[in-house]
Structures are given as structure tokens and as C-alpha cells.
């Protein structure tokens, strides 16, 4: 599966452009189908680095790498996938989902 398409590249704001936004939007969701890790991308440098919400052992805002997502495997050896049905969602709503 292609983790990033030209369309997604066009949609994602460049890094640091939403840092003064009260509630940035996640444009793409990546997940491990055999685990509970999820990455929501809100910004992208156009090459390798995303900024967004990561939900795993903890929940945090931070940077993550496209190359690392492409190489990583879950506990059963499955690759990370892109949620083809994900709709752009404010990060605040995604953070609420994990708490409920």
C-alpha cells in the first residue's frame, strides 16, 4: 500500500504552518492492523517528516518519519497501513475518541 499519494502531499500543510492554530486538522491516518498504534498527520515537510498526533503506549503530539512508517512492522509482521476511509478531523476530536 502506498502510504502517501500526490493528493495527500498537496493537502497536508507544510511543517510549522499550523502551530498557531488552536485546533489543527489531521489529514491522514496510519495504523498498525495487528496492534493499537495510530499516527495522525497534520503537517508534512514534503519529504519525510510529519507532525501530528501519535497514539500508542501514550498519546502525544510529535514528529514521525515516513521512512520509519514504511519500514516498521507490527507484532505479527504486518506493515503499517493508511486508513483509506479516514476523513480530515480536528486533533481535538481524535484526542476525545481515545478518552471515551
C-alpha positions in Angstrom: 0.0 0.0 0.0 1.2 3.5 -0.8 1.4 5.4 2.4 1.4 8.8 0.8 -0.1 9.9 -2.5 0.3 13.1 -4.5 -3.1 14.2 -3.4 -2.2 13.7 0.3 1.0 15.7 -0.3 -1.0 18.6 -1.7 -3.5 18.5 1.2 -1.0 18.4 4.1 0.1 21.8 5.3 3.9 22.4 5.4 5.6 21.9 8.8 5.1 24.7 11.3 2.2 26.3 9.4 -0.5 25.3 11.9 1.5 25.9 15.1 -0.6 28.9 15.9 -3.9 27.2 15.0 -6.0 26.4 18.0 -7.1 23.0 16.6 -5.1 21.7 13.7 -6.7 19.1 11.4 -5.3 15.6 10.8 -5.4 14.9 7.1 -4.3 11.3 7.0 -4.4 8.3 9.4 -1.8 5.5 9.6 -2.2 2.4 11.8 -0.9 -1.0 12.6 -3.5 -3.6 11.7 -2.1 -6.0 14.3 -1.6 -3.5 17.2 -3.1 -0.4 18.7 -0.7 2.2 17.3 -2.1 5.1 15.3 -0.4 8.1 13.7 -2.5 11.1 12.5 -0.6 13.5 10.2 -1.4 17.2 10.4 1.7 18.7 8.7 4.4 17.3 6.4 7.7 18.6 5.2 7.1 17.2 1.7 9.9 14.7 2.1 9.9 12.5 5.2 8.8 14.3 8.4 5.2 14.5 9.6 3.9 16.4 12.7 0.7 15.1 14.3 -0.9 13.0 17.0 0.6 9.6 17.9 -1.5 7.1 19.9 0.4 4.1 21.2 1.6 3.3 24.7 0.9 7.0 25.3 -0.8 9.8 23.4 1.4 12.7 22.3 1.8 15.3 19.7 5.1 15.0 17.9 7.1 14.3 14.8 7.3 11.0 12.9 9.0 9.7 9.8 7.5 8.4 6.6 10.6 6.2 6.1 10.1 4.7 9.5 6.4 4.1 8.9 7.3 2.3 5.6 9.8 0.1 7.3 8.0 -0.7 10.6 6.1 -3.9 11.2 3.6 -4.7 13.9 3.9 -7.7 16.3 2.6 -10.2 13.7 4.9 -8.7 10.9 2.2 -6.7 9.2 3.1 -3.4 7.7 1.6 -0.1 8.7 -1.4 0.9 6.6 -3.1 4.1 5.6 -6.8 4.3 6.5 -8.5 4.7 3.1 -11.8 5.9 4.7 -10.4 8.5 7.1 -11.9 11.9 6.7 -9.9 15.1 7.8 -10.6 15.6 11.5 -9.6 18.2 14.1 -7.0 16.7 16.5 -9.2 17.6 19.5 -11.8 15.2 18.2 -9.3 12.4 17.8 -8.0 13.0 21.3 -11.5 12.8 22.7 -12.1 9.4 21.0 -9.3 7.7 22.9 -10.7 9.0 26.2 -14.2 7.7 25.8 
